[in-house]
């Protein structure tokens, strides 16, 4: 017979990784959890993480529950966030259907459609450009002295022809999205914070003050980032990160 103990939740943490937003969600939901810390080795995750999940990437969330004979291992930020919201934080998922349109194609609320979109947009679009920007920066910084002019020329071409126009296009889009949030809301999906804000927090906080995201150019988007970064749960998460890493740096 099950003893009905509370599930044990462990976040596998890799320094300077997307685990930050999962930790913030755990703090928001006030769930008891443990953190296992891993350090990067030459920018990469250590091979020990492959013992937890075959891909060896972070974040990973492991849940030990009476309902399962073996631990549940969850990978990918969006998957983890949706699972936690399903079981612990239904308030963080907007209402799906308009009244009277339950189950109908096209009957979804604007808030829910945005929510579903951002759960995929964060990694499928926004993070792509940030990762490319990180690679380009490393090309600049790691090139031998005699190759630096060539490396800088290649990096500059990628930045001007690919990264800068795409960052501008996305920040223009997000500025309009936040300024037209449903019900004059202050978050991406409306007046209440949702899972979309958690999944988007890593790319936006990483881009804040970089990649063309400035207060002058994008005042609504900048204010939005400042807003979620000032929440109590985000502040607690930052303190946890400082305890883990010794400092908090949201940039890539």
N, C-alpha and C positions, 0 to 999 in steps of 0.2 A: 504493500500500500504506500502511495506517495506520502511524504511527510509535509508537503505543501510549503517547503522553504522558499523564500524569495530567490529568484534567479540570481546567480552571481555573474556580474558583467565585468569584463576586462577589456580595456582599450589598449591595443598595441600601438605604441607611440614611436614614431620616427622623427628625429629632430628636423626642423624646417620642412614639415610636410603638411599635407592637407588634413591631417588629424586634428588640427586646431579647431575646425568648425564642428567636428563630432564632439570634442570636449566641451565646446560652448553649448551644444544641444543637451548634453548630459547635465550640465550645470543648470540650464533653463528648466529641464524636466525634474531636477532635484532627485536624480536617481543615484543610488549608491553604486560606486564603481571603483575598480582598481586600474592603475596605469602601469604597464610594463614598458620600459624605456629602451630604445635602441639608438645607437649612434651611427651616423653615416661613415662610410669608408670610401674616401676619394669620391665624394658626392653621391655614392650609391648606397642603397640599403644593404645591411650586412646579410650574409647568406643564412644566418640563423633564422631570419624571418620566414624562410621557405619551409621551415618546420611547422609553422603555423598555417600558412597558406602557400600553395605551390608557386604562385607568382612572386612571393616575397616582397610585396608592396605594402605600404601603409596609407591610410589607416586600416586596421583590422579590428573587428569587434567580436569577442568570443563570449557566448552566453551559455552558462551551465544551468540547466533547468531539469526539474523532476519530470517534465513532459518528454524528455529525450534521453535515450541511453548513452549518447555521446554528445559532446559540446557542439553547439551551433556556431559555425565560423562564417562571419559576414565580411565581405570585402567590397570595395568601391563606396565612396562617400555617399552618393545618392541612394544606393541600396541600403546602407546603414541608416541614413536619416529617415527614409521612408519606413523602414522596419520599426525604428524606435517610435516614430509618430503613430504608426498603426497600433502599437501596444501600450504606449505610455502618454501620448500627447495628441489625441484627436483634435484638440483645440487649435493645433498648428497646421491643420489641413482645412482649407476653405470648404464651405458647403458646395457639394458637387452640382446639384440640379436646381434650377429655378422651380418655385412652387408650381405644382400642376404639370410639370414636364419631366417628372421622375422617369428615368430609364429611356428617354427619347433621344434619338440622334439630334444633336444641335441644341439640346435642352440644358446644356451646362451653364453655370454661372461664369461671368467674366473673371471673377476671383479664382475659381478652380482652373479655368483654362490657362490663366497666367501661371498658376502654381505648377501645373503639369509641364508647361513649356520650360520654365526656369530649372526644373529638376533635370532637364536634359541639356539646356542651353549652356549652363555653367561649365560643364566639362566638354561638351561637343563643339562649342564655339569659343567662348571667352578664354578658357584655359589654354587652348591651342596656341593662341597668339602670345600669351605670357610665357609658355614653355619655349617657343621659338625665340622670344626676346632673351630668355635666359641663356639659351645656346649661343646666340649671337654675342652676348656680353662675354661669355666664356671664351669665345674665339678671339675677341679683342684682348682679353687679359692674359691668355695662356700662350699666345703666339710668341715664338722666339724673336729677339730684337730685330734680327735682319729680315724677318718675314712680316714684321708688324705693319709696314705700309701696305702690303698686299692684303693682310687680314683686315685692316681697318677699311680698306676700299671695298672688300667683299661685304663686311658687316654693314658699312654705311649704305651700300646698295640695297641690301635686304631690308634695312630699317626704312629707307625713304620710299622704296617701291612696293613693299609688302606690309610691313608692320604699321607704319604711321597711318596710311589710309585706312587700314582695317581697324586699328584702335579708334580712330576718329569716327568711323562708321558705327562702331558698337557703342561708343560713349554717347554719340548723338542719339542713338536709339534708346539707350537706357535713361538718358536725361529726359526724353519725352515720356518714356514709360513711367518714371517715378512722378513726373509732374502731372500725369493724367491717371494716376492710380484710382481704382474704383472707389466711389463714395468719398472723394477728396482725401483718400488715405495717405499716410506717410510712409507706408511700406510698399513693396513691389506688388502685392496682391490685394491691397486695401488698407483698412484702418488698423488691422491687427497683424502682428508679426506672424510669419508662417515658415514652413520648411524651406520655401524658396529663398527667404532671407538668409537662412543658415547655409544653404548650398552656395549662394552667391557671395557670401562674406569673404571667402578666401581670395578669389580673383579680384574683388573690388578693393579689399584692404591692401592686397599686394600691389595693385596698380595706383593706389592713392598717392598723388604727388609724383608719380612716374608714368611713363607710357602716355603722357598727354592728359591724364585725369587730374585737373587742377580745379581749385575752387572758383577761379575767375572764369574759366571756360564752361564749367558744368556745375553751377551753384546748387541746383536741386539734387543732383546725384551726390555731390560732396556732402551736402547737409544730411542726406539719407545715410551715408556711411558713418558720419559723425553720430547720427541718431542711434544706430544699432550698436556702435562701439561704446556708447555711454550707458547701455542697459546694465542692470545689476548682474545678470548672468554672464554677460560678456566680460565685465570687470572681474568677476570671480574666475572666469576661465583664463584671463590674462595673468592673474596672480598664480594660478596653477602652473601655467606655462613658465613663468619666471622661476617657480620652485623647481620645475623639471630641467629647464635649460639654462637658468641663470640670467636670462634676459628675454624680452619679447620683441621679436622683429617679424612683422607680417609680410615683409617683402620677400620675393624669391631670391 
